[in-house]
Amino acid sequence: MEDNVKTVEILGSGCARCEETYRVVRHVVEEAGLACEVVKVESYQRMAQLGVMATPAVAIDGGVVLAGRVPKAEEIRQLLGLR
Amino acid sequence: MSGELAAQRHGTARAPALRSRPGLGAIMVTGLAALVLWVACYLSLPALSRWITADVLGLRRGTALASAVEFFVFEAPKVLLLLALVVFAVGVVRTFFTPERTRRVLAGTREPVGTVLAALLGVVTPFCSCSAVPLFIGFVTTGVPLGVTFSFLVAAPMVNEVALVLLLGLFGWKVAAVYMGTGLAIAMVSGWVIGRLGMERHVEEWVYDVTGTPAGADASPTDWPGRVRTGVATVGEIVGKVWPYVLAGIAVGAGIHGWVPTNFMASLMGRGAWWAVPLAVLIGIPMYSNAAGIIPIVEALLEKGAALGTVLAFMMAVIGLSLPETVILRKVLRPRLIATFIGVVGAGILVVGYVFNFLF
């Protein structure tokens, strides 16, 4: 199932909480050896496109799964279908 | 779904906890115990601070040093205790309000009602100035009027729940009510004025070209155990971040308390000095501090004879109008709208300062 995930976007304008979120997601993806792409998105157009109004937000293959807080690694594992 | 998620997230430390999530009963018992402990700590502070100052450190009562040390030893744990309790409560309350829900409410409103509603929602909706731009775009592109959006953007940082309860704890309910009432009034009037000025064309063009789905994820929990966990997590995040500022603020307050003579501020920031209010606003706008750090300074200034209106104006300028947020908003607002925003809100703060110096 986890092989289906292609892209994970971390949306945020470069604040400390967004960096932290990026680190958490990268850590989980690398640890599990997933082939998906992890991108940090700072474009406000993209955020608006996805309907993100609170940052940091995480979108998996274009669907927002989390917004407005820094996630725990365990949460990301579940969202990626690793458990 | 999100509630389960939050629950499982917190079960990571103990693997079997995934299955046995604490129920509402367990949470209430733990909460009650925590509250009793909190009250006991809070009530023992005066005796504890005297004991530390006089017996442990051996400082003679009445000296400037003893006075400053006692102030610090008493205020620091008191403010941190209040902060933890308030941030927890606010964290729980905010699980009921998300930016998405607020947007949906405001998108259907007309100007006078919408402006008032936006200011009120600005107080309870989770907001961080780093999200100001996506929130602004999300609002204006889905039918929330510009003035209503500004009412929200002014109220959200200005009427800060941390500031509100710290004022309540340190100065009593009157000052807290005045702060909340005037903060809301400034947000409503500013939003209304900006709406009347018809400044839509001073929003960067690309904002209106954005085609988005107004269907962002609501990731907040919907069950009580989930809400309580969010509250606890918020305490860890916010108190963990602001405590150095709080301690620094209280240390400055302690210095003023011990060494600056009473009424020293009366000539500088007292009611007689007409120029004190504009000066306080001008100094406050470029300054950036969180509410928790500024309150102890406010306390010390008031105690030494500074006028309430002047101090209130200073505080509102510091936390309500911040340089970093303005720089961020420049991405979506043209300079004239930025200038109008600062001008209108600054003028509102000025009026509040003068009115309070006149009344009290």
Chai-1 contact restraints between the chains, C-beta under 6 A:
chainA,res_idxA,chainB,res_idxB,connection_type,confidence,min_distance_angstrom,max_distance_angstrom,comment,restraint_id
A,S13,B,C130,contact,1.0,0.0,6.0,A-B,restraint_1
A,C15,B,C130,contact,1.0,0.0,6.0,A-B,restraint_2
A,Y44,B,V133,contact,1.0,0.0,6.0,A-B,restraint_3
A,Q45,B,V210,contact,1.0,0.0,6.0,A-B,restraint_4
A,M47,B,P134,contact,1.0,0.0,6.0,A-B,restraint_5
A,A48,B,I137,contact,1.0,0.0,6.0,A-B,restraint_6
A,A48,B,V210,contact,1.0,0.0,6.0,A-B,restraint_7
A,A48,B,G212,contact,1.0,0.0,6.0,A-B,restraint_8
A,Q49,B,G212,contact,1.0,0.0,6.0,A-B,restraint_9
A,G51,B,G212,contact,1.0,0.0,6.0,A-B,restraint_10
A,G51,B,T213,contact,1.0,0.0,6.0,A-B,restraint_11
A,G51,B,P214,contact,1.0,0.0,6.0,A-B,restraint_12
A,G51,B,A215,contact,1.0,0.0,6.0,A-B,restraint_13
A,G51,B,G216,contact,1.0,0.0,6.0,A-B,restraint_14
A,V52,B,P134,contact,1.0,0.0,6.0,A-B,restraint_15
A,V52,B,G216,contact,1.0,0.0,6.0,A-B,restraint_16
A,M53,B,P99,contact,1.0,0.0,6.0,A-B,restraint_17
A,M53,B,P134,contact,1.0,0.0,6.0,A-B,restraint_18
A,M53,B,L135,contact,1.0,0.0,6.0,A-B,restraint_19
A,M53,B,G138,contact,1.0,0.0,6.0,A-B,restraint_20
A,M53,B,G216,contact,1.0,0.0,6.0,A-B,restraint_21
A,A54,B,P99,contact,1.0,0.0,6.0,A-B,restraint_22
A,A54,B,S131,contact,1.0,0.0,6.0,A-B,restraint_23
A,T55,B,S131,contact,1.0,0.0,6.0,A-B,restraint_24
A,V64,B,G216,contact,1.0,0.0,6.0,A-B,restraint_25
A,V64,B,A217,contact,1.0,0.0,6.0,A-B,restraint_26
A,L66,B,A219,contact,1.0,0.0,6.0,A-B,restraint_27
A,A67,B,A217,contact,1.0,0.0,6.0,A-B,restraint_28
A,A67,B,A219,contact,1.0,0.0,6.0,A-B,restraint_29
A,G68,B,P126,contact,1.0,0.0,6.0,A-B,restraint_30
A,K72,B,R9,contact,1.0,0.0,6.0,A-B,restraint_31
A,E74,B,R9,contact,1.0,0.0,6.0,A-B,restraint_32
A,E74,B,T12,contact,1.0,0.0,6.0,A-B,restraint_33
A,E75,B,R9,contact,1.0,0.0,6.0,A-B,restraint_34
